[in-house]
Amino acid sequence: MPAELIALDHQYVLNFAGRCLARADGAARHDYGQYGDAGDSRSRACEGWRFPLIDSYRDAARPEIGARSNRVTFVYAHQGDARPPIAVIGTFATLFEPLPLEPVTFVGEPTAYVALSVLVPKGQVHRYKLLVDGVPVLDPVNPQRVTTADGEAWSRFFTELTTQPLVLSRRELLLLTRLTDHILPFRTTEGQRFLQYFYSGADRQAKDTQYARAYRLDQPVGVVNFIDKLLAREENHHAIDYRLCLAQIDAILSRRHPTIDVAAIPKESFIDLYGQLASGSIDGWDYASYREPQYFLKLLRRHTYTGAFSHPRHGGNVGAVAWAYLESTFRDDANASCFAWQRALEPPLGDNAAYVG
């Protein structure tokens, strides 16, 4: 379908381009081993995972559009004096219809950048390519790439509230669900009681909108979906840690419970495994493949708590359930909540009319 173009905000683009792309040297300072090729252009971009820019969108005349959509801005940095025309094609629009990027100016003067902003619904994953003087190329900045069934490589982006798995397999997601279930406070009797009360007390509209986005293999707070999206973008260099360690954990649990599916393994086995990860001493662990299981546990704990208590737009804390848990748990002597999060959040979750996401 045709893409809906948005007027380009030149200062907005320059704010990101100046911080992330304005580098005169070609040092691979942003390569942590995730690229492999020392000459990969993505290693020279600071926070290249930000591109294309995925941001909120507000249209006072159409508030419902802004609530359901993201502004997606493609940015290309010209090198040297050559200025070939740049366009983009992708699944977010009519696939083979090139959309030209326009020059970005500063106080009326041209810069090295060209850009294009389009409106894309939330909860979607798309692939795209840039056309440099008519030749299709992968985005030289964006670290996200995907190979289609026919073997063709594309650049990829996803919008907020996406639940489609991008990095981890379904089995890895299931293992991760069991591990993070042990880390989070919701596995306690009090936590389970709160979740049951929270979801059963939600009105029908909330169940059909906010909580329907929870990934079906995930626990209610959506943290596994958050980790998958984190590994697709800003923490992509840690995807190898998850793949190596989850494979080892899978093998260890399979040896300990050869006739039980991972979903049915008793929680006591995960409690024991968690303690062994914390101690760094695990029977059957291949230390030659991954030397420090304690490091993986620290990484997993950091990602888990970040996902549980972050803004719901990032894929975790679905329906702000983790914030509601804090609101319910921490109260003062007058029984007023010490965490009135609704005042800082825009509708429909919060009641702050000034904040627009």
Secondary structure, DSSP 8 states (H G I E B T S, - for coil): ---EEE---HHHHHHHHHHHT--SS---TT-SSSS--TT-GGGGSTTGGG-SEEEE---TT-HHHHHHEEEEEEEEE--TT----EEEEETTS-TT--EE-EEEEETTEEEEEEEEEEEEETT-EEEEEEEETTEEE--SS---EEE-TTS-EEEEEE-TT--S-SSS-HHHHHHHHHHHHHHSGGGSHHHHHHHHHHHHTS-HHHHHHTGGGS-TTS-TT-HHHHHHHHHHTTTGGGHHHHHHHHHHHHHHHHHHSTTS-GGGS-HHHHHHHHHHHHHT--TT--TTT-S-HHHHHHHHHHHHHHHHHS-GGGSSSGGGHHHHHHHHH-B-TTS-BS--GGGGS-TTTS--SS---
